[in-house]
Amino acid sequence: MTHESPPRAWVEVNLEAIAHNLDVARQALPDTALMPVIKAGAYGHGLEPVARRLDADGIAFFGVANAGEARRLSRAGVRTKPFILGPTFPEEREEIVLNNWCATISTLEEALHFNSLAALYDKTFLVHMAVDTGMGREGFLPSQLNDVVNPLLALPNLRVDGVMSHFPSADEDVPYTQNEIGLFTDCVQQLQQHFRLRYRHIAASAGELGYEIPVANLARPGLLLYGVAPMASIYDGLLKPTLRLSSRVSLVRELPANHGVAYGRTFITAKPTRVATIGIGYADGWPRATSGKGARVYLNGHSCPLLGRVTMDQIMADVTHVPFVAPGDEVELIGPHIPVTEVADKADTIVWTIFTGLGPRLPRVYST
Ligand SMILES: *Cc1c(COP(=O)(O)O)cnc(C)c1O
């Protein structure tokens, strides 16, 4: 007989909520094709399950970070074409060409390499030209476009099928971003004289709901699929949370006054205190930076402040005011009572890092 114990900490993912949030994006942008961004394991929600759930929904591409994620999608039987968002390095390109995944180019060297690989396999490879309108991470500079058009047109096995850029400050600097939209529009118009650009895209979640971008016909929502709007918009209230992070109490103890809690003894009890030890820590992705910042967990109907530093596998919370608490009780760390945005604030970071930090030790449980 084997008996498998329940996990100490786990993530429940609501795939229907992710599909719903994609619908919110679709309604906000009725004439725009969508590239749901599912890189980094769908922001911690699980690459394959999220891709399978969204696959049927008539979308243009899935945004992934690298060839490894694209490969996982094809092995999972996902039909939507993966789009590799960042620059590719030389050793990734043969696999990309062989599988007809979509990639970007920022230099003529990359274009020549893709072209020769496509020639080797006797095919036409479709790429999107990246244009650097301000992010400084990839792309041709707008001033280079004139000089690269003819060399690109001369490559027989490469076709420029789209143009893309990426906002650096859509949620922080509206005037800059509006100006950048003008620059992107100029670049698109210039390139359109030479290429048939089926796809033109610049916006991620913030850009998508916050700005009018008439020249774009494809959007790349990431964070908003996972229920968080990076910028205030009329769509905020429509997004649904997609994930719940839970753990369990492993121990409940009464500590006397003047007793330290956790490494460094940064917290000392002022009075007799009932302390719950909870089975999750920074190794699971619960940010150590929440230590001493007034972060809380939710337990048996009560908010309970965390005490002292987050340790690798455990945290401690003050449960003096909770009438009933016992080992095995469930603890909410992210969920209906504790929004992920609060956790990010307490950790002095952004929501993206909280989602993508959820570690492999946390089993993902899917509900639909
Ligand atoms: C990650 C990423 C996105 C998605 O960004 P969100 O802010 O999460 O919506 C879109 N485009 C590119 C190029 C990205 O790298």
The ligand as a MOL file (V3000), in Angstrom:
LIG
                    3D

  0  0  0     0  0            999 V3000
M  V30 BEGIN CTAB
M  V30 COUNTS 15 15 0 0 0
M  V30 BEGIN ATOM
M  V30 1 C 6.4460 39.6030 -22.2520 0
M  V30 2 C 6.1160 40.3560 -23.4870 0
M  V30 3 C 4.7800 40.7380 -23.7350 0
M  V30 4 C 3.6690 40.5920 -22.7220 0
M  V30 5 O 3.7830 41.6440 -21.7870 0
M  V30 6 P 2.6890 41.9460 -20.6710 0
M  V30 7 O 3.1150 43.2510 -20.1250 0
M  V30 8 O 2.7780 40.8550 -19.6590 0
M  V30 9 O 1.3630 41.9980 -21.3380 0
M  V30 10 C 4.5110 41.3120 -24.9600 0
M  V30 11 N 5.4850 41.5210 -25.8680 0
M  V30 12 C 6.7780 41.2080 -25.6560 0
M  V30 13 C 7.7920 41.4750 -26.6890 0
M  V30 14 C 7.1340 40.6230 -24.4460 0
M  V30 15 O 8.4190 40.3140 -24.2200 0
M  V30 END ATOM
M  V30 BEGIN BOND
M  V30 1 1 1 2
M  V30 2 1 2 3
M  V30 3 2 2 14
M  V30 4 1 3 4
M  V30 5 2 3 10
M  V30 6 1 4 5
M  V30 7 1 5 6
M  V30 8 2 6 7
M  V30 9 1 6 8
M  V30 10 1 6 9
M  V30 11 1 10 11
M  V30 12 2 11 12
M  V30 13 1 12 13
M  V30 14 1 12 14
M  V30 15 1 14 15
M  V30 END BOND
M  V30 END CTAB
M  END
